[in-house]
Amino acid sequence: MSRNADEKSPNRPARGGVQSVERAFDLLNLIADAGGHTTLSELGAAVDLPMPTIHRLLKTLVGLGAVRQLPDRGYALGPGLIRLGNLAGEQLGAIARPYLRTLVQDLSESANVAVLDGDMVVYADQVPSQQQMRMFTEVGRRTHTHDTGVGKAILAGLPAEQVRRIVETAGMPTPTSHSIGTIEELEAELERIRQQGYAVDEQEQELGVRCFAVAVPEAPTPMAISVSGPTSRVDQKFADRAVPLLQAAAAKIAEELRTD
C-alpha cells in the first residue's frame, strides 16, 4: 500500500463526520492506491480494523456497485464509480478551465489538465491554441503516465512503490524513440522532475511535439496541468516563460480546490 497504516487507518477518530462513511472511503482509497484492485489480506494489513468490520464495509460497497469482488476473491473498484468519476472529472476541468485559458492567452499554445485514474492519466479538459499548427487532445483520453508530461509530473509526487505498481500494471510502451522504456530510466527522470519542479514530454508521445507540465499541489486526486506545442516553438526560451506561469496556475487551482 502506498500510504502507511497510521495515515490510512479507519480506526482513527472521525474527521467531524460519520465514521463508517469515512472508513468506507478509506477502503476505496486503498483499493485505488493499489492500482484499482487488491486482496482482502492486503486491506486487512493496511487498516487497524477487525476483519468482520472490513467484510461488512466491503459487502455494502459491493451492493452499491462501488466495489466488485473478483473471481480470485480479491476486490476492485466497481462500475458504480464510473458516473461519479466522470462527473468529478468534468468539475475539475471546469475549475481549471479559466487558468488554462489564461495560459493559452499568455503563451499561445494549447493547455491541458489531467488526473490520475488507476494506472493511467485522463485528460479532464483542454483549451486549444488559436495557432494554425496546434496540439489537440480529446477530453477523456486515457494515456500512460511514463511518456506524458502530465503523467510524469503526477508520478513524481507519488511514493516509489505506487509508481512501480502503476507502470507494472499499465506497461511501458515506447511510442517514439524518445520514450522511456524501463523503470530505472523513469525513476531517474522522476528525480530530475522533483529537483527542477516541472516535467517535460520530450517528443515521447509524438515526434515533433514537446510539453511542459507541473503537478497541482495537494490536489484531492493527483492531477497536473501542461502546455504543449510543436518543438519549433516550444523550446527552452518558451520554457523559461511557461514554467513559472504553469506553477502559478497550479497553485491557484490548488487554492480553489481547497476552498471548494
C-alpha positions in Angstrom: 0.0 0.0 0.0 1.3 3.5 -0.8 0.2 5.1 2.4 1.1 3.8 5.8 -1.4 2.3 8.3 -1.3 5.4 10.5 -2.3 7.6 7.7 -5.0 5.3 6.3 -6.4 3.6 9.4 -10.1 3.9 9.5 -9.9 3.2 13.3 -8.7 6.8 14.0 -11.1 9.4 15.4 -13.7 10.5 13.0 -12.9 13.7 11.0 -16.1 15.5 12.1 -18.3 13.1 10.1 -19.8 9.7 10.2 -17.0 7.2 11.0 -18.5 4.3 8.9 -18.6 6.6 5.8 -15.0 7.7 6.4 -13.9 4.0 6.8 -15.7 3.1 3.6 -13.9 5.9 1.7 -10.6 4.9 3.2 -11.1 1.3 1.8 -11.9 2.8 -1.6 -8.8 4.9 -1.5 -6.7 1.9 -0.5 -8.0 -0.1 -3.5 -7.3 2.9 -5.7 -3.8 3.3 -4.4 -3.2 -0.4 -5.2 -4.0 0.3 -8.8 -7.7 -0.4 -8.7 -7.7 -3.9 -7.2 -6.3 -5.6 -4.1 -6.8 -8.5 -1.8 -8.6 -8.8 1.5 -5.4 -9.7 3.3 -3.7 -6.5 1.9 -6.7 -4.4 3.1 -6.6 -6.1 6.5 -2.8 -5.4 6.8 -3.3 -1.7 5.9 -6.0 -0.8 8.4 -6.5 -1.3 12.1 -9.9 -2.8 11.9 -11.4 -6.2 12.8 -11.8 -8.4 9.7 -15.6 -8.7 10.2 -15.8 -4.9 10.0 -13.9 -4.9 6.8 -16.1 -7.6 5.4 -19.2 -5.7 6.3 -18.0 -2.5 4.7 -16.9 -4.3 1.6 -20.2 -6.1 1.3 -22.0 -2.8 1.5 -19.7 -1.2 -1.1 -20.2 -4.3 -3.4 -24.0 -3.9 -3.0 -23.8 -0.3 -4.1 -21.6 -1.1 -7.1 -18.7 0.9 -5.8 -16.6 -2.2 -5.4 -16.8 -5.6 -7.2 -15.5 -8.9 -5.9 -13.1 -10.7 -8.3 -13.1 -14.4 -9.1 -9.9 -14.8 -7.0 -11.8 -13.3 -4.1 -9.9 -10.0 -4.4 -11.7 -6.6 -4.6 -11.6 -4.0 -7.4 -13.3 -0.6 -7.9 -16.7 -1.1 -9.3 -18.7 0.3 -12.2 -20.9 2.4 -9.8 -18.0 4.8 -9.5 -17.7 5.5 -13.2 -20.5 8.1 -13.4 -19.3 9.8 -10.3 -15.7 9.8 -11.6 -16.8 11.2 -15.0 -18.8 14.0 -13.3 -16.0 14.8 -10.9 -13.5 15.0 -13.8 -15.8 17.4 -15.6 -16.0 19.5 -12.4 -12.2 19.5 -12.1 -11.9 20.6 -15.7 -14.4 23.4 -15.1 -12.4 24.7 -12.2 -9.1 24.6 -14.1 -10.5 26.0 -17.4 -10.1 29.7 -16.6 -6.5 29.2 -15.7 -5.9 27.1 -18.9 -7.4 30.0 -20.9 -5.0 32.4 -19.3 -2.1 30.1 -20.1 -3.2 30.0 -23.7 -3.6 33.8 -23.9 -0.1 34.3 -22.4 1.7 31.5 -24.2 -0.3 30.9 -27.4 0.0 27.1 -27.0 -2.6 24.5 -26.0 -3.1 24.0 -22.3 -4.4 20.8 -20.6 -5.4 19.4 -17.2 -5.2 15.7 -16.5 -5.9 13.5 -13.5 -4.6 10.1 -12.4 -7.2 7.3 -12.9 -5.9 4.0 -11.7 -2.8 3.2 -13.7 -3.4 5.8 -16.4 -3.9 9.6 -16.8 -7.1 11.0 -18.1 -7.4 14.4 -19.7 -10.2 16.3 -17.9 -10.1 19.5 -20.1 -8.1 21.3 -22.8 -8.1 24.8 -24.1 -6.6 24.7 -27.6 -4.2 27.2 -29.1 -5.6 29.5 -31.8 -2.5 28.9 -33.9 -2.9 27.1 -37.2 -0.5 24.4 -36.2 -1.6 23.3 -32.7 -1.8 20.4 -30.4 -5.3 18.9 -29.8 -6.1 16.3 -27.1 -9.5 14.8 -26.7 -11.1 15.3 -23.3 -11.5 11.9 -21.7 -8.5 10.4 -23.5 -6.5 7.9 -21.3 -2.8 7.7 -21.7 0.2 6.1 -20.0 1.9 8.0 -17.2 5.6 7.3 -18.1 5.6 9.0 -21.5 3.5 12.1 -21.0 4.3 15.4 -19.3 1.3 15.4 -17.1 1.8 11.7 -16.2 5.4 12.2 -15.2 4.5 15.3 -13.2 2.0 13.3 -11.3 4.3 10.3 -10.8 7.0 12.5 -9.3 4.7 13.2 -6.4 3.8 9.6 -5.6 5.6 7.0 -3.4 8.1 4.8 -5.2 6.1 1.6 -4.6 3.0 3.2 -6.1 4.9 4.3 -9.2 6.2 0.8 -9.7 2.8 -0.7 -9.3 1.3 1.8 -11.8 3.9 1.1 -14.6 4.0 -2.6 -13.9 0.2 -2.8 -14.3 -0.1 -0.5 -17.3 3.2 -1.4 -19.1 5.7 0.9 -20.6 5.2 1.1 -24.4 7.6 3.3 -26.3 5.6 5.2 -29.0 8.7 7.0 -30.2 12.5 6.6 -30.0 12.5 9.3 -27.2 10.1 7.3 -24.9 11.3 6.0 -21.6 11.2 2.2 -21.6 12.5 1.0 -18.2 11.6 1.6 -14.6 15.2 2.6 -13.9 15.1 5.3 -16.6 11.7 6.5 -15.3 12.9 6.7 -11.6 15.9 8.8 -12.7 13.6 11.1 -14.7 11.2 11.5 -11.8 14.1 12.6 -9.6 15.0 15.3 -12.1 11.4 16.4 -12.1 11.4 16.7 -8.3 14.6 18.8 -8.4 13.6 21.2 -11.2 9.9 21.4 -10.3 8.4 20.5 -13.7 8.1 17.7 -16.2 8.9 17.6 -19.9 7.4 15.3 -22.6 10.4 15.4 -24.9 8.7 14.0 -28.1 7.8 10.9 -26.1 4.2 10.7 -27.2 4.6 12.1 -30.7 7.6 13.2 -32.7 7.8 17.0 -33.1 5.7 17.7 -30.0 7.0 19.0 -26.7 5.1 19.5 -23.5 5.9 21.2 -20.1 3.8 20.1 -17.1 3.6 20.7 -13.4 1.5 18.9 -10.7 -1.3 20.6 -8.8 0.0 20.6 -5.2 -2.1 18.8 -2.6 -5.0 18.1 -5.0 -7.7 15.8 -3.8 -6.8 13.5 -6.6 -3.4 13.5 -8.3 -3.5 16.0 -11.2 -1.3 18.1 -13.4 -1.6 20.9 -15.9 0.5 21.4 -19.1 1.2 23.4 -22.2 2.2 21.7 -25.4 3.1 22.6 -29.0 5.5 21.9 -31.8 9.2 21.7 -30.9 9.9 24.6 -33.3 8.0 26.9 -30.9 8.1 25.1 -27.6 11.8 25.4 -26.8 13.9 26.3 -23.8 13.2 30.0 -24.3 9.5 29.1 -24.2 10.1 27.0 -21.1 11.6 30.0 -19.3 8.3 31.8 -19.7 6.0 28.9 -19.4 7.1 27.1 -16.3 6.6 30.0 -13.8 3.2 30.6 -15.3 2.3 26.9 -15.0 3.4 26.8 -11.4 1.4 29.9 -10.6 -1.7 28.5 -12.3 -1.3 25.1 -10.4 -1.0 27.0 -7.1 -4.2 28.9 -7.9 -6.1 25.8 -8.9 -4.9 24.1 -5.7 -6.2 27.0 -3.6 -9.6 26.9 -5.4 -9.9 23.2 -4.8 -9.2 23.7 -1.1 -11.8 26.5 -1.0 -14.4 24.3 -2.6 
